[in-house]
Amino acid sequence: MKKTKQLFSIFMLSIVLFMAGCSNNAESSTSGEKQEGPTTVTFWHSMGGAAQEALNSIVEEYNSSQDKVKINAEYQGTYDEALTKFHTVAGTESAPTMMQVFEIGTKSMINSGFVEPIQTLIDEDGYDMSGLEENITNYYKIDDTFYSMPFNSSTPVMYYNKDAFKAAGLDPEKAPATFEEVEEAGKAITKANPEMKGFALQAYGWLYEQLLANQGALLMNNDNGRTETPTEIGFTDEQGKSIFQWVKRMIDAKTFANYGTNGDNMVAGFLAGDVAMFMQSSASARDVIDNAPFDVGVAFIPHPEAVERQGVVIGGASLWMMKDKSDEEKKAAWEFMKYLQTKEVQAKWHVGTGYFAINPDAYSEQVVTEAYQKMPQLKVTVEQLQSTKSSYATQGALMDMIPEGRRISETALETVYNGGDVEETYSNMVKQFNEAIEKANRARK
């Protein structure tokens, strides 16, 4: 009996020692993985084409430069598609660590309740945002708080065919600066070449907003939603109608090229010599200049001659951090965000894509100065941004219904392009826009 008890005690002791060993091994293994393996950051983005190639190259270089963080860059479709997908997985394990969201998704992200304002990381790290481009950070700074990190930023510019200008007896080095000058240049171009139209404006809400801001007009009241939530539009009838009236005059003069909402067709029409001038994102500069069989000019966007030019509102996207991730993941994502802002990375991004450098020191990098020597048009896009006058109008509007507002203004532009009455179309647009604002405000109550 005594021997049986001794054997039982030895058996139990063996089990205890075995379990302890397993536990220690597991802890050792876990600890080792934590120390040796990189922290994985899932990064959702919406960059396609050349921009995706440039982004993938930057991510690969970062991952190769150190062994503490691994960035997994995952394409999620268009900005709209990505934002919709985020709202379906926000707060779950399927959500990314960080995400690229277009500028008009700012309020939607804040209102989701699932984001960690990067101001938290800025304060903890003592990171200085003042070194970044002010006319870009102005958009993303809300009530003295940065909720996201600016990343890919662009503004619209006017592209024009210098060869067509020469053929029409116009100075190819002096682009039209006002609505009226665009009209007169269009008439001269069409007269010299009846097969070519003078100007094209894509029916795109973003471009309508930019043409308003360049007049100093607010898209919505309450300082574009930056002091209080908007309750109605902010532009006057004179400002809002001026764009429709401008287009109508060119339609009547048979100098306007109607491509509707299709920006790709508009660019193709320009490259084919069907139209001599058009407005589009500065991020398209490389593609347009590289593919045109003629000399391309890039200029500031026009404004009515009766008002002084105010400048442009930043477009593009910023990077957001999710609050439900571990501190380790968030800190790893923050390190990558800071890496993206370095002058070396921003120089490569600017030259490779046409997007602005968030860090203005990048413009002094050799890769940029060499690019400007070969393609001086790229510099015009930066000059337009840096000469923009800071105001609520050029800071841009903040509200979660802006995507819907853009669709309303796009429909109105198309209506005018297809012969609709300016007064009636404008009145309907304002009514629908105000109703959309009111509906959004009711939904939040």
N, C-alpha and C positions, 0 to 999 in steps of 0.2 A: 504493500500500500504506500509505504513511504517512498519506494522507488518510483511508483507511478506518479506520485505528486511531484517528485523531482523532475521526471521526464516532461510532465505537463508544464512545469515552470520554465524549463529550458525551451520548450516549444513556443510558449507565449512570448518569452523574451526574444526569441528569434524573429517572431512576427513583428514585434515592436521595432527591433533594430532594422528589419527589412523595410518597414513602412517609413521609418525615419530617413533611411538611405534614399528611398524613392523620392521622398519630399525634398531632401537636400539636392538631389540630382535635378529635380524639376525646377527648384528655385534657381539652381546654378544655370540650368539651360535657359530659363526665362530671362534671368539677369544678363546672361551672355548675349541673348538675342537683342535685348534692349540696348546694350552698350555697343554691340558690333554692327547690327543691322541698321540701315537708314530709315528715317521716318518717312512714310509715304504720304504725299500730298496729292489728292485728286483735284485736278484743275479742269473745270468745264469752260469751253470757249466756243466762239462762233466765227472764227477766222477760217476762210476758205481760200483756195487758189494760192497766189503768190504770198499773201499774208500768212497763210497757214504754214507754208514752207519756211518762211522767215521765223515764225514763232517756234516751230519744231526744232529749228537749228539752234535757237537761243536756249530752249529747254535742254537739248542734248548737251550743249556746252556747259550749262550749269550743273547738270547731273554728273558730268565727267570731271568737273572742277573740284568736287568735294565728295565725301562719302557719308555725310550725316543726313542728307535729305535727298529723296528721289521724287521728282515731279512727274506725275502721270497726266499728260495733256490729252484731254478727250473732247473731240468735236461733237457738239450737240445740235447742229443745224443753225438756222437763222436766229437772230436775237429774239424774235417773237417766240419761236419754237422752244428755244432754250429756257426762256423765262416761264413759259407755260409748264414745261417739264419740271422746273425747280419747284413750282408751287404744288406739284403733285407729290413730291418726295421730301419737301422741307421738314426738318425736324426728325427725319428717320435716318437709319444707317446708310440708306441709298443716296443721301444728299452728298454733294462734293464738299471738300474742305474749303475751296475757294472757287469763285465763278466770275466770268466776264459778263457784264450786263450793260446794255445800251443806255445812253444817258437819260432817255425818257422813262426808263424803268426804275429810276432812283426812288421815287415815292413808293412804288409797288414793293420794292425790296425793304424799305424802312418799315412800311406798314405790315409786312409779313410777320415781324416779330422774331425772325429766326437768324438775324445777322448780328455779328459782333462789330460795332463801329471800329474802324481802324484807329480812331482817336485813342482808344484804350491802349493799343500797341505803341502809338506815337508817344503818348505820355510816359508809358513804362520805359521806353527805349530812349527817350529824349531826342527823338528823330526830328530834324528840322525840315519842315515842308516849304519854308520860305525860299529855298533854292530852286524850286520847281517853277515852271512857267505860270505866271500870275493869271493870265487870261484863260488858262485851263483850270487851275485850282479854284478860281472864283466860282465856277459852275458847281463844283463838288463840295464846296464849303457851305454848310447849312447851319445857321445859328452858331457860328464859331466851332462847328464840329465837322470833322471829316468822317463820313460813314464808309467811304470806299476810296481806293487808290486810283487816281487817273492812270489810264494805260494807253489805249489807242485813240488818238484825237485827230479830228479833221474839221475843216470848214469848207463851204462851197467856194469855188472860184469860177471865173469865166474863161473858157477856152476859145481860141479863135484861130482861123486859118490865115496865116500871114500871106500866103501866096494869093489867096482870094482878095485880101485887102489891097495888095499891089495891083492886081488886075483891075480893081475897081477905082484905082487912083487914090486910095487911102494910105495913110502913113502906117505901115505894118508895126512900127515901134510905139505907136500911140493908140492904145485900146480905148474904146468908148467907155466913159466913166458914168454916164447918166442914162436913164431910160430913153430920153430924147435922142442922145447921141447914138445909142444902139439902133433906134428906129431909122435915123438918117443913114447910118452905115449899112443897114439892111437894104434900104432902097438903092443905094449905090451898087451894092454887090449884086442884087437881083437884076438891076439894069445892065450891068456888065456881063452877067451870065444868067439868062432867064431860067436855066436848069437848076440853079442854086438858090435856096432860101437864105434869108439873112440870119434868123435867130430861132432857137428852139428852147423851150422851157418844159422840162418834164413835169407832169401833173403829180407833184410830190409835196406832201405837206411840209416836210422839212425845209424845202426851198422857199415855200410861201412864208414860213416863219422867219427865215433868214432875210428875205426882202422886206419884211416888216421891221425887224430889228435894225437893219441898216438905215432906217428912217428914224430910229429912236422910239419905235412903237413897242408897247407891251403886248404880248400874246393874250395875257389874262390880267385881271385887276389884282389889287392887293400886292403891287410890286412884283408881278409875275409869280404870285404865290409864295414869295420869300419872306413876307412879314405876317401874312395870314393866308388861310386857305382861300383860293379864288372863289368868287360867286358868279362871275360873268367874264366876258371878253374884256381885254384891256385896250385894244386899239380903237381909234376913231373911224368913222365912216370914210373920211377922206383918205386915211392911211390904208385901210383895208381894201377899199375899192380901187386904189391907185394901180395895184398890180393887175387886176382884171381889165381895167381901162387901157393899160399899157399893151397888154396882149391883144385886146380887141382892135386897137389902132393898127397893130402889125398884121392882124388877120385881114382887116379891111384893105390894107396896102398890099396884100398878097406876098408878104415877106416872112411870114411866120410858118415854121415847120411843126406840124402836129404829130408827135409821137405818143400822145396820151401818157399813160403811167409807165411805159416801157423804157427804162433808162438804157438798157443794152441796145435796143434798136436806135435810140438817139445817138449813142456813141458810134455805132456802126454807120449811121447816116453821115455823121461828121467825118469819119475816116474815109467814107466813099465820096466825099465832096458834094453831098446833097444839101448841106447846111453849113454856114460859115462860122456861127457862134453858138455856144450853148453853155449852160451852167451845170456843174456837177461837183462832187466831192473832190477835195484836193488829194485824197488818197488814190484817185484814179490817174493822177498826173503821170506816173511812170508808164503805165499801160498805154495811155493816149499818145504820149510823146514818142514812145518806142515804136508804136505801130502805125503812126501817121506817115503817108508818103509825101508829106509836105511839111513846111516849117510851122510849128505850133506855138502860138503865143498864149501866155497865161496872165490873167489880169484880175484885179479886185472885182467883186460883184457890183453891179450898177445900183443907182438910187435915183429918185426923182430929182430933177435939177433944182426944184424949189426948196429942197432940204439939204442939210449938210450930212455928209457920210458919217455914220456912227461906228460901223464895223460889223462883225459877225459873232454868232453864238457858237460855242464849241459843240461839235457832234462827236460821235464815236462811242466809246464805252470805258468803263472802269472795272476794277477788281474788288470783289466783295468776299468777306470772311464769314463763315458760318459759326454761330455761337455754341452750338451743341457738340462741337468737336473737342477733343482733348487739348489741354494746354500745349502739349508737345506738338500736336499737329498744327495748331494755330501759330505757334512760334516759328515752326518750320516754314509755313506759308508766308509769314511775315518776312522772313529772311529772303525768300524768293522775290517778294514784292519789292523789297529794297534793292535787290540785285537788278531788277528790271529798270530801276530809275537811274542807274549809274550812267555816266556820260558815254562810256564805251558801248554799252548795250543799246542805249537810246540812239546813238549815231548809226549803228548798224540797222536798227529798226526803221529809222527815218529814211535812210537811203534805200533800203530793201523794199519798202512798202509805199512811201509817200506820206505816211502819217507823220504828224509833228513829233518832235523830240520833246518829251515832258520835261526833261532836264535841258535848259538852254545852253549849258556848257557843251553839250554834244555838237552844237553847230561849229565849234572850233576844232573838232577832231579832224584829222587828215582825211579820213574816208569821206567826210561830208564836204570839205573844201574841194576835194578832187571831183566829187560828184557835181558840185555847183559849177565848176569850170566846164564840165561836159554838158551839163543840163541846167543852165541858170534859171530856167522857169521854176524849178523847185523852190528857189529862194523867195519868189514872189508870194507863194502861199504862206511862208513864215512872216514876211513883211506885213501882209494883210492882217494876220492874227495879232502881231505885236503892236500894230498901229491902232487896233480897236480901242475905243474909249469905254472904260469900265462904267457900267450902269446896270440898273435892273433889267433894262431892255437887252443888253448884250450878255448878261449873265445867263439868260434863258429862263424858261418857265418851269415850275415844279408842280406837278399834279399827276395822279395815277391814271387820269383819263386822256392824257395827251395822245396816246396811240389812236384812240377813237376820234379825237379832234383832227388828227392828221387825215384820217380817212374821209372825214366830212369836207375838209378843204380840198382834198384831191378830187372828190366828186364834183365840187363846185368849179374847179379849174377845168376839168374835162367838159363840163356843161358849156362853159364859155368857149372852149376850143371848138366845140361842135355846133356853134351858132346860137347858144342860149343868151338870153337878155342879161346884161351885166347887173342892172338894178335888182331884178327879181332873183337872180342866182345869188347875189351877195346877201340879200335879205334872208333868203332861205338858209344860207350857210350860217349866218349869225344866230338865227333862231335855233337851228339844230345844235350849234356849238354850245350855246347857253343852256339848252335842255340837257345836254350831256354833262355839263358841269353840275347842274342842279341834281341830276340823277345820281352822280357820283357822291355828292355831298349827303344826299338822303341815305345812301347805302351805308355810310359810315356812322349814322346815328343809331 
